[in-house]
Amino acid sequence: MASSIDIGGYFELEIPKANTLVSTTNTMVQNQSSSGLLKSGRIALKTITQLASIKELRIPYFGCQVIEDVLKASDISYSFYEIDDQLEIIDPTYTVDIHYLYINYFGLKRQYARNLSESLKDNVIIDNTHDFLGASDHFKLSWSFNSMRKFFGVPDGAQLSCPNQQPLDLNTFSRNSQVSFDHLVDRLEYGAQRGYHAFQKNELSLGGDIERSSVFSETILKSIAFDSIRDIRMRNYLYLHERLAETNEFNPHLLELTPGSTPFSYPYLPSTSLTHEYCWGKKLYASRLWPECINISPNPLERRLAGHVIHLPVDHRYNNEVMDQIVKIVTDYGE
Ligand SMILES: Cc1ncc(COP(=O)(O)O)c(C=O)c1O
């Protein structure tokens, strides 16, 4: 009888196996990914709307355009809500027939998202694209999803958790049919600019049909020591906060890290006229989220956040020395 796997022959890309990098949190991810990862956050959201038979959803003005794109493509009605300076929903309505999507902004709103989950139960979808370790048991009454590309050099992958941790068998779906690694290799070999076109091409391929992630991403993710990655992100965040808090006009309460947080970035709302373009010109590729909100939100605070928050990187590639370079770029700018 033929074996179901290819045995012998030339070697596949070498990736260390998870059991050489023991951590409690990657066990969590392995357990979930044993039932599979979906291709992307947007596909996880699409899957949730189908599983929960959602006909109508309340989404934030201050959010990602692809959320709206998913709802439009699936013919789901939606309306927008506003948030306050703590990035919390202004006057949520707690009734059985209203579904919300709430973004755990920048990985800083885990406690609020948990409270929301307890109040709204399976009527809320927690968007954890900014908190990859926002373990589903924190939001166990609700739907939640994340997006692995926001934290790691993988081409795809997103976890989806159902209310009450009901298991979800993704084996009926095929694998990502357009997976591409060019941007990841170019970023490694040549720096950020050369691979940008390939990066955008990969981003565009992440919608469409419901598909599982590539085996490549699942294998890489199983090799990662998530605890140490979280610790580095926290350390870098606190290092920047110590040096930039005085000139950061975000609500100080929001910027306090709760234990176990995995911040997405250090969100910096400068008291000066520092711009994203200035940072990019200094090769500091700090992202801007989400400029399209400027055209749709009636709320001046949200428009300001969308235009001016500079997401300073705090990820595991970097140490104090790089954080010092970031601080220097930001503070040298002046007024
Ligand atoms: C808040 C938010 N939700 C959902 C998504 C969609 O995730 P993905 O790009 O993995 O589809 C994104 C990013 O694009 C996002 O920023």
The ligand as an SDF file (V2000), in Angstrom:
LIG
                    3D

 16 16  0  0  0  0  0  0  0  0999 V2000
   -8.8780   45.5710   12.9130 C   0  0  0  0  0  0  0  0  0  0  0  0
   -8.7340   44.6230   11.7710 C   0  0  0  0  0  0  0  0  0  0  0  0
   -9.6390   43.6440   11.6220 N   0  0  0  0  0  0  0  0  0  0  0  0
   -9.5390   42.7460   10.6240 C   0  0  0  0  0  0  0  0  0  0  0  0
   -8.5100   42.8100    9.7180 C   0  0  0  0  0  0  0  0  0  0  0  0
   -8.4360   41.7810    8.6300 C   0  0  0  0  0  0  0  0  0  0  0  0
   -7.3940   40.8790    8.8900 O   0  0  0  0  0  0  0  0  0  0  0  0
   -6.6650   40.1840    7.6370 P   0  0  0  0  0  0  0  0  0  0  0  0
   -5.8160   41.2270    6.9840 O   0  0  0  0  0  0  0  0  0  0  0  0
   -5.8860   39.0520    8.2380 O   0  0  0  0  0  0  0  0  0  0  0  0
   -7.7460   39.7080    6.7470 O   0  0  0  0  0  0  0  0  0  0  0  0
   -7.5610   43.8210    9.8370 C   0  0  0  0  0  0  0  0  0  0  0  0
   -6.4430   43.9910    8.8980 C   0  0  0  0  0  0  0  0  0  0  0  0
   -6.4470   43.9770    7.7320 O   0  0  0  0  0  0  0  0  0  0  0  0
   -7.6550   44.7490   10.8930 C   0  0  0  0  0  0  0  0  0  0  0  0
   -6.7590   45.7450   11.0390 O   0  0  0  0  0  0  0  0  0  0  0  0
  1  2  1  0
  2  3  1  0
  2 15  2  0
  3  4  2  0
  4  5  1  0
  5  6  1  0
  5 12  2  0
  6  7  1  0
  7  8  1  0
  8  9  2  0
  8 10  1  0
  8 11  1  0
 12 13  1  0
 12 15  1  0
 13 14  2  0
 15 16  1  0
M  END
$$$$
